[in-house]
Amino acid sequence: MAVAHPCPQKKWQEWRREVGESSNPWMERVNSCAEEEEDLGEEGEDSSGEDEDIGEEGDEWKFQREQEATTIDEEEDEDSGKEDKCLQKWKEDLKNEVRRKLQLEEKVESEEEDNCMQRWKEDLKNEVRRILQLQEKVEIEEEDKGIGDRKKDEEDEDPREELLQKEEGNQEVDQQEWEQNSLYCLEESEGRGFQDYDFWQNEDNKEKEDVSYKEEDERSVTSFKSKDQEEESEKEDESKGLCTNENFEGLTAEDSYEGEEQSEKVAEDEESLAGSWTSPEDFDGNQEEEEESDGEEDEEEEKTYSKEDHSTKMFLTLKQFRDASILTDLSLHTADGWSLQVHSIVLAAVSSLIWRQLIRRNDEISIRCREDEVNDEDNKWSVALGPEVDHVGLKAVVDFAYTGHTPLLNKQNLEQIKAAALALGAGWMLDLCVKEEQLSRKTDGNQKDGSLTAAQQLVMNLESIELLWEEGVGCDVTLEARGGSLQVHRVMLAANSDFFRGMFTLDMKESHQPCVKLSYLSETELELIIGSSYTGVLSLSWSCVFEITSTSLQLQYQPALALCFIFLQQEINPDTCLDVVSFAQAYQIPDLLEIADDFVLRQFQKVACTSKFKDLPARQLLGYLNSLSLCVPSELVVFEAVVTWILAQPRKRLRLAKELMKTVNFPLMTFKEFKEVRYKNLWSDHNLTELYEAIYEDFCSNNTPLQNQCRIYLPKESVVLIGGDHISPDMASRSISRQLWFGNSLRNHTGVKKAMEWRHLGEMPETARFGHEVAVLHGLLYVFGGKKYYGTGDTLNSVYRYDPLQNVWQCIQEMQERRCSFSVVVLDEKMYAIGGHCELYHMDSVECYCPTTNSWSLSRPLDLPLSGHVARVCQDQIIVTGGRNSESLCLASTFVYHPQTGSSPLANLTQPRAHHCMEVLGERLYVAGGISSHDSTTTTDLLTCEVYSPTADSWTAFCSLPVPHVGAGSAVLEGKFYILGGYSQEDFSDTTIVRRYDPHTQRWENMGKMPGPNNDLRASVLCLPQHFRM
C-alpha cells in the first residue's frame, strides 16, 4: 500500500496554520460588529414602548443611531475588502500547491517507468551475454578436442547465426515480460494517484472538522471558503485525470492580456517595407505555431531516401583514416614480424575471429567500468596471428574489408590468401578464392555469372557494421542526449561528421572520455541521424525534416544532411516552399534558398493561393514581384496576389498599397481583366480613391513607357537553336546556317500575345549543316553529323562539343559512319546514334559514344533500316517512333531499343509519320507534326498530335497543330513542349512560328517568330552564363 509523501502533508499543515493566524483578527472584528448591532436593536425595541420620551431626546437618539449605523457600514466595507484580499491570497496559495503536487506526481511516474524499462534492458543484456558465454564455451571445448572437419569450422566461424536465432526465439517472451512490467508500473502509478486523491479529500474533511467549534457567524464565512476550496479541488481532480497543466496556463491569461495588446501594437508599428530577414530563433518559433495550426491535418506519409554510393564513399573515408592511422584501434601481428593498423569494426565485418574478440572485449570493459578501472589505453588492443597467416594474405583480407576487392588475388597468391581467410574466418573472402580457383581452371577465361562487384560487397560490409552497432559490439563512446543515451563507434562518427572528427582527432577532452554529453539534442533525432551513416537510408516527412536538417547542420553530419537536402529539393511544393525559404534564410544556406526562391517565382500563381503567402514580409513580397524570374500568365494574377496579401491585415498593410500596385502592369490587361480589378472590395476604402484613379488612368493611357509594354520573364535555362536552313522570301534559293541562337526571355504582351526574345550565341567551327543531331550531357552541347549541302557526298560524320561556360568548341572523335536524319539519345552516361540516312541508303546501325574514353563502338543494330525517326529516353528506356524505311514509306511503329538485346515492339502510332517532333513530359511521350505517306510518291502534312502512356501502352490524341511543322526543332522548357519552325511538305513554305503546348491548359500557344533558320534544325536546352543574358 502506497503512503503519501510527508513533505506535502507538512507544508499543508504549515499553510493551514498561517491562514488561521491571519484570519483570527478580522474574525474577531466581525463578531464585535455583530454584537453591537444586536445591542442597538434591543435598545430600539425598549424605546418604542415609551410614548412620553419621544421629544427632543428621541431625536438625539435617532441621530446617534444613524451615525453609528454609518460607522458600522464603513467598517463592514473595510472588513469586506480585507476578506476579499485574504480569499485571493488563499486561492493563489492553493493553485501553487496543486501545481507543485502535479509536477511531483509526474516526476515520480516518470522515474518508475524509467526504472521498469531499465530493468527490462538489463535482463535482456544479461540473457544475450549468457548465450554468448555458452557459445564461447562450446567453441573452446571443440577446439580442445581438435575437431578439424571443414564443415564444423564453417559453422564455428560465425556465431552470429545461432545468436540471432536464439534472440528471435526469446523476442516474443521478452516482449510479453516488458508489457507485463509496463502494466504493473501503470497500475502502481494509478494506485498512487488515487491515494493522493484520498489524501486531499481527507484534508478537506479535517479542515471542516476544525472549524466546527467556531461561532455561527464565523462558520458561515468559513463555509464560503470551503465552497471555493471544493471548486479548486474539482479543478485539481480534472488536472489529474488529464495528466497535464494546460488548465493552469489560462489562470494568468487575463493578467497578460494588456501586455499582449501593447506588444501587438508595437509589432504593427515596427513592421515596414524595410523589414529584416528571419533569424533562426524566429524560424523555430514560427515552426511551432505552424505545427499547432496544422495539427488537425492528417499526418503526412514518410518517404525513405537513400544514396547508392553511400557505402563506397564511407569506406573510401575509412581507408583514408587507416592510411593516416586516424582512430585505428587494432594492431595485427604476423609470425614473420609484419604488423598492420586497422579499425576493428571494419575488419570484424568480414572476419568472425575479430567479431568474437570484440564481444569478449565488450565483456571485459563492462567489468572494468563497474570497478572504475577504465582508461584511454583500453581502446587500443592487438591480435597475434598464427604462422599460417603471412603479410600477403593478411593485406589481401584487410584490402577486401576496406575496398570490397583485392588486387593481390591471383594464381600465385591464392593459397596464401586462402590460408589467411580461413584463419581469420573471412567467409566472403573464401568464396572469392574459390571463384578465382574455378576461374583459373577454365579455358575461356570468363568470370562466373552472379559474382558481386566491389560496390555490392561494400554494401554487405556496411550491413555487418550496422549489425555490430545494433548489438553494441565494439562501441567505444556513449552520446548522452536529451531523453536517453546512444552507444556508437568513434570512427563512424568521425568519418561522417566534421563536428565529431574535430572532437576525436584534435586532442579535445572529449577524445579521452567514454561519454560525451549532447544535452541540447534529442535522442530520437540523434539516433535517426547517426543511423543514416550505418544504413545510408533516412525516412523523412515535412513534419520532421526541418528539425533533422537543423541537427545535421549543427553536427555537420554529411549523410543525413545530403538526404535532407534531396528531400527539400524534390518534395518542395506550393504549400511548403515558403517554409523552405524561411529555413534557408535562417540558417544561411544560399544554394537551398536559391532553389526555394526559384520555385516560388516559377509557381507564383499557386503559391499566392496558400495561407502562408499572406504572412510574407512586405520586403520579401516586393522582391518577388519585381523579379524578372516571376512567371505569371497575366497581370491579373499579380494584382489578385497583392490584394490577397493586403486584405489579410488591411489595417497595417493598406498604407503599402501604392507601392505594391506599382509592380502590376495594368496597361497589359484586357478590358475583361480590368473589369475584375474595378469591382474589388479593396476600393471601398476612401483613402484609396486617388490610387484607383491613377490606376484607371494608367490602364487607359496610350503613352505607356517602354518598360511597361510587356512583362519580361527570364527562364532559368534557355532554348538553343543549332544550324538548319531556310528558304529565301522569294522562294528562289535556300541557305544553310552554322549559327546558334538562344531564347533569352519570354515576353507577355497585352492579353494572350506572347513572344520569345532571341539572341545570337555564336557559330559552329566547321561548315554549316542541317539534318544533324544534338545532345546535352553535363551541361555540354554535342553536335553530330548532318549534311553540309544538298548533293551527294555531303553527309558528315564529324562531332563537336561546346562548353558554354568557357565559350569554347572542341572537335572530338568522329562517328564510324556518316549520318543524317538520324536520332541521338543519352543513356547511362553514354550517347547512342541510331539509324539515319547516308546518300541513297537508309541505315540500321547504332553507334555508342563514351565521353570518358572519347571513342565510338558499334551496338546491336535495329531490326530494319530507319531515317526520319525520333528516339527519346523515357523511364530509362530508349523508345523509337515512326520514320521511313528503305522504300521511303512512313511507319507507325513504336519500339523499345536495348543496346545489348535489340528491339521490343510497343503499341503503334495511330498514323504513320516521319520527320516529326517527340519529347518527354513527366512520364509520357508527346508526338506532334511531321509527314505521312501511303505510297512512296505521295506525302501529306500531319497536324494531328498524340501522347503515349508507357503504363497503358497506348496512344491518345491531343490538341492538333494549327499549321504544319515538318522537320522542326523541339525542346522541353519548364514543363512545356516547344516546337520551333519547320516547313510544309505540300507547298514547301517555311513555318516561321514558335508554338508551345501546355499540358495543364491542353492547348497550343503562339510564342512569336523564329530568329533565322527554320528547317531541319535542332534544338536543345542549356543553362547559359549570366554574361550572355544581361
DRENVO-778861 format. One line per 5 residues: for each residue y negated, x, z of C-alpha. Coordinates in steps of 0.2 Angstrom, whole numbers. Each point is the difference from the previous one (the first is absolute). Example, Ala and Ser with C-alpha at 12.3 -4.5 7.8 and 13.67 -1.06 7.14 Angstrom:
# residues 2
22 62 39 | -17 6 -3
END
This chain:
# residues 1030
0 0 0 | -17 7 -5 | -13 3 13 | -19 -2 -3 | -10 15 -1
-9 4 17 | -16 6 -8 | -5 -17 -8 | 4 -9 17 | -11 13 10
-14 -2 -12 | 2 -19 1 | -2 0 19 | -15 11 -1 | -8 -11 -12
3 -16 10 | -7 9 15 | -16 5 -9 | -2 -18 -7 | 2 -8 17
-13 12 8 | -13 -3 -13 | 3 -19 1 | -1 -3 19 | -20 2 1
-4 -13 -13 | 14 -12 7 | -8 0 17 | -17 -4 -8 | 8 -15 -9
8 -6 16 | -17 1 9 | -9 -9 -13 | 13 -14 1 | -2 -2 19
-19 -1 -1 | 2 -14 -13 | 12 -10 11 | -13 2 15 | -14 -6 -11
10 -15 -5 | 4 -5 18 | -18 1 4 | -5 -11 -14 | 12 -14 6
-7 0 18 | -18 -1 -6 | 4 -15 -12 | 4 -11 15 | -17 2 9
-13 -11 -7 | -14 5 12 | 0 19 -5 | -3 -3 -18 | -19 5 0
-7 17 -2 | 15 8 8 | 11 -7 -13 | -11 7 -14 | 0 17 8
19 -1 2 | 2 -5 -18 | -11 14 -6 | 10 13 10 | 16 -7 -7
-5 2 -18 | -5 18 3 | 16 4 8 | 9 -8 -14 | -10 10 -12
5 16 9 | 18 -5 0 | 0 -2 -19 | -8 17 -2 | 13 8 11
14 -9 -9 | -7 6 -17 | 0 18 7 | 18 -2 7 | 6 -8 -17
-7 15 -9 | 9 12 12 | 16 -10 -2 | -1 1 -19 | -2 19 1
14 2 12 | 11 -11 -11 | -5 11 -15 | 5 16 9 | 16 -8 5
5 -5 -18 | -5 18 -6 | 11 8 13 | 15 -12 -4 | -2 4 -19
0 19 3 | 16 -2 12 | 9 -10 -13 | -4 12 -14 | 6 15 11
16 -9 4 | 4 -4 -18 | -3 18 -5 | 12 6 14 | 13 -12 -6
-1 6 -18 | 1 18 6 | 16 -3 11 | 8 -10 -15 | -3 14 -12
7 13 12 | 16 -10 3 | 2 -2 -19 | -3 19 -3 | 13 5 13
13 -12 -7 | -2 7 -18 | 0 18 7 | 16 -3 9 | 8 -7 -16
-6 15 -10 | 7 12 13 | 17 -9 0 | 1 1 -19 | -5 19 0
13 3 13 | 14 -9 -10 | -5 10 -16 | 0 16 10 | 18 -4 7
6 -3 -17 | -7 16 -7 | 8 10 15 | 17 -8 -3 | -1 4 -18
-5 18 4 | 15 1 12 | 12 -6 -14 | -7 13 -12 | 2 14 12
18 -5 4 | 4 0 -19 | -8 17 -2 | 10 7 14 | 16 -7 -7
-4 9 -17 | 1 -15 -11 | -5 7 -17 | 4 -15 -11 | -15 -2 -13
1 -19 2 | -2 1 19 | -14 13 -2 | -10 -12 -12 | 2 -14 13
-6 12 14 | -15 7 -10 | -10 -15 2 | 1 -10 17 | -13 -12 -6
12 -12 -8 | 9 -4 16 | -16 0 10 | -8 -13 -11 | 16 -11 0
1 0 19 | -19 -3 1 | 2 -15 -12 | 15 -6 10 | -10 0 16
-16 -7 -8 | 4 -18 3 | 5 3 18 | -16 10 3 | -10 -14 -7
8 -13 11 | -3 11 15 | -18 2 -5 | -3 -19 -2 | 8 -3 17
-11 13 8 | -16 -7 -9 | 5 -18 6 | 3 6 18 | -18 8 0
-7 -16 -7 | 8 -10 13 | -5 11 14 | -18 1 -6 | 0 -19 -2
7 -2 18 | -14 12 6 | -13 -11 -9 | 6 -16 9 | 0 9 17
-17 5 -3 | -5 -17 -4 | 8 -6 16 | -10 13 10 | -16 -7 -7
5 -18 4 | 4 5 18 | -17 8 2 | -8 -16 -5 | 10 -9 12
-4 12 14 | -19 -1 -4 | 1 -19 1 | 9 1 17 | -13 12 7
-15 -11 -4 | 9 -15 9 | -8 3 17 | -18 -1 -7 | -11 -15 2
-1 -15 -12 | -15 6 -9 | 6 18 -2 | 17 -7 -6 | -9 -9 -14
-9 16 -6 | 16 10 1 | 10 -13 -10 | -13 2 -14 | 4 18 0
19 -3 0 | -2 -11 -15 | -9 14 -9 | 14 12 6 | 13 -11 -7
-8 -1 -17 | -1 19 0 | 18 1 5 | 5 -12 -15 | -10 12 -11
10 14 7 | 16 -8 -3 | -4 -3 -18 | -5 18 -2 | 17 5 7
9 -11 -12 | -9 7 -15 | 2 18 7 | -18 4 -7 | -18 2 7
-7 -10 -15 | -6 -14 12 | -10 12 10 | -9 7 -15 | -11 -15 -2
-6 0 18 | -14 11 -4 | -4 -7 -17 | -15 -10 6 | -7 15 8
0 10 -16 | -5 -13 -12 | -19 4 1 | 4 18 -2 | 11 -4 -16
-15 -10 -7 | -12 14 2 | 13 12 -8 | 2 -11 -15 | -19 -1 -1
-2 19 0 | 14 2 -13 | -8 -12 -11 | -17 10 1 | 9 17 -3
10 -6 -15 | -10 5 -16 | 1 6 -18 | 2 18 6 | 15 -4 11
11 15 5 | 19 3 -4 | 14 -6 12 | 6 13 13 | 18 2 4
-3 -9 17 | -8 -15 -9 | 14 -1 -12 | 13 -1 14 | -10 -14 8
-2 -9 -16 | 19 2 -3 | 4 -9 17 | -12 -14 -4 | 9 -2 -17
17 0 7 | -5 -14 12 | -7 -10 -14 | 16 3 -10 | 11 -4 14
4 -17 -7 | 6 7 -17 | 18 4 -3 | 5 18 3 | 1 10 -16
16 7 -6 | 2 19 3 | 3 11 -15 | 9 16 1 | -7 15 -9
8 17 -3 | -2 16 -10 | 14 7 -10 | -5 18 2 | -3 -1 19
17 9 3 | -4 14 -12 | -18 3 7 | 7 -1 18 | 13 14 -3
-12 10 -10 | -12 1 15 | 15 3 12 | 5 15 -11 | -17 7 0
0 -2 19 | 17 10 0 | -6 14 -11 | -15 2 11 | 10 -2 16
-10 -15 6 | 8 -10 14 | 18 7 -4 | 10 -2 15 | 18 6 -5
6 18 -4 | 16 2 -9 | 9 16 1 | 15 6 -11 | 13 13 4
-7 12 -13 | -17 1 10 | -10 -12 -10 | -11 -13 8 | -10 -15 -6
-13 -11 8 | 1 -19 -4 | -4 -17 7 | 14 -7 9 | -2 -18 -5
0 5 -19 | 16 10 1 | 8 -13 11 | -3 -13 -14 | 14 9 -10
10 9 14 | 10 -9 13 | 2 16 10 | -19 1 3 | 0 -19 3
12 2 14 | -9 15 7 | -16 -11 0 | 8 -14 10 | 6 13 13
-17 7 2 | -7 -17 2 | 11 -2 15 | -4 17 7 | -19 -3 -1
2 -17 8 | 8 8 15 | -13 13 1 | -14 -13 -1 | 7 -8 15
0 17 9 | -18 4 -6 | 7 16 -8 | -6 -3 -18 | -11 13 -8
-7 5 -18 | 15 11 -4 | 12 -15 1 | -6 -5 -18 | 7 16 -7
18 3 -1 | 13 9 -11 | 17 -1 -7 | 12 14 -4 | 12 -3 -15
17 6 -2 | 6 14 -12 | 4 -13 -14 | -19 -3 -2 | -9 13 -9
-19 1 -5 | 4 -7 -18 | 9 -15 6 | -12 -4 14 | -16 2 -12
9 -12 -12 | 2 -14 13 | -17 2 7 | -8 -1 -18 | 10 -16 -2
-7 -7 16 | -18 3 -6 | 1 -2 -19 | 15 -11 -3 | 8 13 -11
4 19 0 | -2 13 -14 | 13 11 8 | 14 -12 -4 | 10 8 -14
17 7 -3 | -3 16 9 | -7 -7 16 | 11 -16 0 | 13 6 13
-14 7 12 | -10 -16 -1 | 15 -11 3 | 5 10 15 | -17 -2 7
0 -18 -3 | 16 -3 9 | -5 10 15 | -17 -9 1 | 8 -17 -4
-11 -3 -15 | 10 -14 -9 | -12 -3 -14 | -1 19 -4 | 19 0 0
0 -14 -13 | -12 10 -10 | 12 15 0 | 14 -11 -5 | -10 -7 -15
-5 18 -5 | 18 6 1 | 6 -15 -11 | -14 4 -12 | 5 18 -1
17 -5 -6 | -6 -11 -14 | -2 7 -17 | -14 -12 -6 | -11 5 14
-7 -18 3 | -4 -4 17 | 9 -15 8 | -9 -17 -1 | -7 -7 16
-5 17 8 | -16 -2 10 | -16 8 -4 | -10 11 12 | -12 -14 3
14 -12 4 | 8 12 12 | -17 2 9 | -1 -18 3 | 17 1 8
-5 15 10 | -15 -10 6 | 10 -15 5 | 11 12 11 | -16 6 9
-5 -18 2 | 16 -3 9 | -3 14 11 | -17 -7 5 | 8 -17 3
13 7 12 | -13 12 8 | 9 15 -5 | -10 16 -1 | -17 -9 5
-10 13 8 | -16 -9 4 | -5 -17 8 | -15 -10 -6 | -7 -11 14
-10 -15 -8 | -7 -16 6 | 15 -11 4 | 14 13 0 | 6 17 -5
8 8 -16 | 12 15 -2 | -3 9 -16 | 3 17 -8 | -15 12 0
3 7 -17 | 1 -17 -8 | -17 -4 8 | -8 16 -6 | 7 -2 -17
-8 -17 -3 | -16 1 11 | -14 12 0 | -4 -6 17 | 17 5 7
1 15 -10 | -16 7 8 | 6 -6 17 | 17 9 -1 | -4 16 -10
-17 5 6 | 6 4 18 | -8 -15 8 | 6 -5 17 | 9 -15 -7
11 13 -10 | 8 5 17 | 2 -17 7 | 15 -11 -1 | -11 -16 0
-16 -4 -9 | -11 -14 5 | -7 -11 -13 | -6 -15 11 | -13 -6 -13
14 -4 -13 | 12 -15 1 | 18 5 1 | 5 -13 -13 | -12 7 -13
5 18 4 | 18 -4 -2 | -3 -8 -17 | -11 15 -6 | 12 13 6
15 -10 -7 | -7 1 -17 | 2 19 0 | 19 -2 3 | 2 -14 -12
-14 1 -13 | -1 -19 2 | -14 -10 8 | -1 -19 2 | -18 -7 -1
-9 -16 0 | -19 -4 0 | 2 -5 19 | 4 18 5 | -5 12 -15
-17 4 7 | 6 5 17 | 14 11 -7 | -12 8 -12 | -12 3 14
13 9 10 | 7 10 -14 | -18 6 -4 | -2 5 18 | 16 10 0
-2 5 -19 | 18 -6 -2 | 2 2 -19 | 16 -10 -4 | -6 -16 9
-18 3 -6 | 5 1 -18 | 11 -16 1 | -15 -9 8 | -11 5 -14
12 -6 -13 | 1 -17 9 | -19 -2 1 | -2 5 -19 | 15 -11 -6
-1 -15 11 | -19 -2 0 | -6 -17 -4 | -16 -11 0 | 3 -5 18
3 17 7 | -11 12 -11 | -15 -2 11 | 10 5 15 | 6 16 -9
-18 4 -5 | -5 -2 19 | 15 11 5 | -4 13 -13 | -19 1 5
5 1 19 | 12 14 -2 | -10 9 -15 | 14 -1 -13 | -9 2 -16
15 -2 -12 | 5 -16 9 | -17 -7 0 | -2 3 -18 | 16 -9 -4
-5 -15 11 | -18 -1 -6 | 6 1 -18 | 12 -15 3 | -14 -10 8
-11 3 -15 | 14 -4 -13 | 6 -16 9 | -17 -5 6 | 2 -18 -4
15 -2 10 | -6 10 15 | -16 -10 1 | 11 -16 3 | 7 8 16
-6 -3 18 | -3 19 3 | -12 1 -14 | -12 -10 10 | 0 13 14
-6 14 -12 | -15 10 6 | -15 -3 -11 | -1 19 -6 | 18 0 -5
-2 -17 -10 | -15 7 -9 | 10 16 -4 | 13 -11 -9 | -12 -11 -9
-10 15 -7 | 16 10 -5 | 3 2 -19 | 19 -2 4 | -3 -18 6
12 -10 -11 | -5 -19 -2 | 3 -12 -14 | -18 -8 2 | -16 1 10
5 -16 8 | 13 9 10 | -12 12 7 | -12 -14 5 | 13 -10 8
6 15 10 | -18 3 6 | -2 -18 5 | 16 0 10 | -5 16 9
-17 -7 5 | 6 -17 5 | 13 8 12 | -15 4 12 | -15 -8 -8
-12 3 15 | 0 19 -2 | 5 2 -18 | -12 -11 -9 | -13 13 2
11 11 -12 | 1 -13 -13 | -13 8 -11 | 7 17 0 | 18 -6 -4
-6 -12 -14 | -7 15 -9 | 18 6 -3 | 4 -16 -10 | -5 0 -19
-5 -18 -2 | -6 2 -18 | 19 3 -5 | 5 -17 7 | 3 -15 -11
-9 -17 3 | 16 -7 7 | 1 15 13 | -18 -1 5 | 2 -19 3
12 5 14 | -13 12 7 | -13 -13 0 | 10 -13 10 | 5 13 14
-4 -6 18 | -8 17 3 | -16 -6 -8 | -2 -14 13 | -9 13 11
-19 -1 -4 | -2 19 3 | 10 3 -16 | -10 -11 -11 | -10 15 -7
16 10 -2 | 8 -14 -10 | -16 -2 -11 | 1 19 -4 | 19 -2 -5
-3 -15 -11 | -14 10 -9 | 11 15 -2 | 14 -11 -8 | -12 -8 -12
-9 16 -5 | 2 7 -17 | -7 17 5 | 15 6 9 | 0 19 5
12 10 -10 | 11 4 15 | 2 -18 4 | 6 -5 -18 | 18 3 5
10 4 15 | 8 18 -2 | 17 3 7 | 8 17 0 | 19 0 1
9 13 10 | 9 6 -16 | -5 -1 -18 | 9 -6 -16 | 0 15 -12
2 -2 -19 | 8 14 -10 | 0 3 -19 | 3 -14 -12 | -8 -5 -17
-12 -14 -6 | -5 -7 -17 | -18 2 -6 | -11 -16 0 | 2 -2 -19
19 2 2 | -1 14 -13 | 7 14 10 | 8 5 17 | -3 14 12
11 8 13 | -7 4 17 | 3 14 12 | -12 -7 13 | 3 -6 18
-10 -14 7 | 0 -7 18 | -6 -16 8 | -13 4 13 | -4 -17 7
3 -18 -2 | -16 -11 -2 | -2 -18 4 | -13 -9 -10 | -6 -18 2
14 -12 2 | 17 6 -7 | -7 13 -11 | 7 17 4 | 0 17 -8
7 18 3 | -11 15 -1 | 8 14 -10 | -4 18 1 | 5 15 -10
13 11 10 | 3 14 -13 | 12 5 -15 | 18 5 -2 | 1 19 -4
11 -3 -16 | -2 -11 -15 | -4 -18 1 | 16 -11 2 | 6 -18 1
17 -8 3 | 2 12 14 | 5 -3 18 | -7 4 17 | 5 1 19
-7 4 17 | 9 10 13 | -9 6 16 | -17 -3 -7 | 3 10 -16
-1 -8 -17 | 14 5 -13 | -2 -4 -19 | 15 1 -11 | 3 0 -19
-7 -13 -12 | -7 2 -17 | -15 10 -6 | -1 -8 -17 | 7 -15 -11
11 10 -11 | 17 9 1 | 3 15 11 | -14 -5 12 | 10 -4 15
-3 11 15 | 11 6 14 | -14 9 10 | -3 -4 18 | -16 2 10
-4 -2 18 | -18 -4 7 | -6 3 18 | -15 -11 3 | -5 10 16
-1 16 -9 | -5 -8 -17 | 13 11 -8 | 13 -3 -14 | 16 10 -1
13 1 -14 | 18 -1 8 | 17 0 -8 | 2 -10 -16 | 13 -14 -2
16 5 -9 | -3 -14 -13 | -16 -6 -9 | -4 -18 5 | -12 -14 -2
0 -19 5 | 11 4 14 | -1 -3 19 | -1 12 15 | 4 -4 19
0 9 16 | 15 -1 11 | 5 11 15 | -13 13 -4 | 5 2 -18
-6 -7 -16 | 11 -8 -14 | -5 -2 -18 | 10 -14 -7 | 3 -4 -19
-14 0 -12 | -3 3 -19 | 0 16 -10 | -4 -1 -18 | 12 -13 -8
12 0 15 | 1 -10 16 | 6 10 15 | 13 -4 14 | -2 17 9
-7 2 17 | -8 16 7 | -3 4 18 | -15 11 6 | 1 9 17
-18 5 5 | 7 13 13 | 10 10 -13 | -12 -5 -15 | 15 -4 -11
8 -14 -10 | 18 -5 0 | 9 -14 -10 | 6 -15 10 | 12 -14 -5
-5 -8 -17 | -4 -18 -2 | 12 -12 -7 | -10 -2 -16 | -15 8 -8
-17 -8 6 | -19 2 -4 | -14 -11 5 | 8 -4 16 | -7 1 18
9 7 15 | -6 -1 19 | 7 3 17 | 3 -15 10 | 10 1 17
5 18 -4 | 8 -5 -16 | -6 4 -18 | -1 -17 -9 | -3 0 -19
-6 -15 -10 | -1 -4 -19 | -3 12 -14 | 5 3 -18 | 17 5 -5
5 11 -15 | -2 -15 -12 | -18 -2 7 | 4 -17 8 | -8 -5 16
13 -2 15 | 0 -12 15 | 11 12 10 | -3 5 18 | 11 13 8
1 12 15 | 1 18 -5 | 9 12 12 | -2 19 -5 | 17 4 5
10 -16 -5 | -9 -8 -14 | -6 -18 -3 | 4 -16 9 | -6 -17 -8
-12 -12 8 | -6 -17 -5 | -9 0 -17 | -18 -3 -4 | -4 -18 -5
-6 7 -17 | 3 17 -9 | -15 11 1 | -6 18 -3 | -16 10 3
-3 -11 15 | -7 4 17 | 10 0 16 | -5 4 18 | 7 -2 18
-9 -12 12 | 8 -1 17 | 19 -1 -4 | -2 -9 -17 | -2 6 -18
-14 -8 -10 | 1 1 -19 | -15 -5 -12 | -5 2 -18 | 9 9 -14
8 -5 -16 | 16 -10 -5 | 10 0 -16 | 14 -10 -7 | 4 12 -14
-5 17 -5 | -15 -5 -11 | -8 -14 11 | -9 3 16 | -11 -11 10
-12 2 15 | 6 -6 17 | -12 -8 12 | 14 -6 12 | 3 9 17
15 0 12 | 4 7 17 | 17 7 5 | 8 -3 17 | 13 13 5
7 -11 14 | 3 -15 -12 | 3 11 -16 | -11 -12 -10 | -15 -1 -10
-14 -13 3 | -15 -3 -11 | -18 2 7 | -18 -3 -7 | -1 6 -19
-13 12 -7 | -14 -7 -9 | 0 13 -14 | 13 13 -6 | 2 17 9
13 10 -11 | 1 18 5 | -12 -2 15 | -1 11 15 | 5 -8 17
-2 5 18 | 0 -8 18 | -16 2 10 | -1 -8 18 | 14 -12 -4
-6 -7 -16 | 7 3 -18 | -12 8 -13 | 3 -1 -18 | -12 11 -10
-4 -1 -19 | 14 -2 -13 | -1 -8 -17 | 7 -15 -10 | 15 4 -11
-4 -15 -11 | -18 4 -5 | 0 18 6 | -16 -3 10 | -4 10 16
0 -9 16 | -15 8 10 | 2 -10 16 | 7 4 17 | 10 -14 8
5 -1 18 | 14 -11 8 | -1 -5 18 | 17 -6 7 | -9 -10 14
-11 -10 -12 | 13 0 -14 | -13 2 -14 | -7 13 -12 | -18 7 3
-11 8 -13 | -5 17 7 | -12 6 -14 | 2 11 -15 | 10 17 -4
-10 16 0 | 7 7 -17 | 18 1 -6 | 10 -16 1 | 17 2 -8
16 10 5 | -9 7 15 | 7 2 17 | -7 -4 17 | 3 6 18
-8 -1 17 | -7 16 8 | -10 4 16 | -14 10 -6 | -12 11 10
-16 -7 6 | -11 11 -12 | 7 -9 -15 | -5 -17 8 | -18 3 6
END
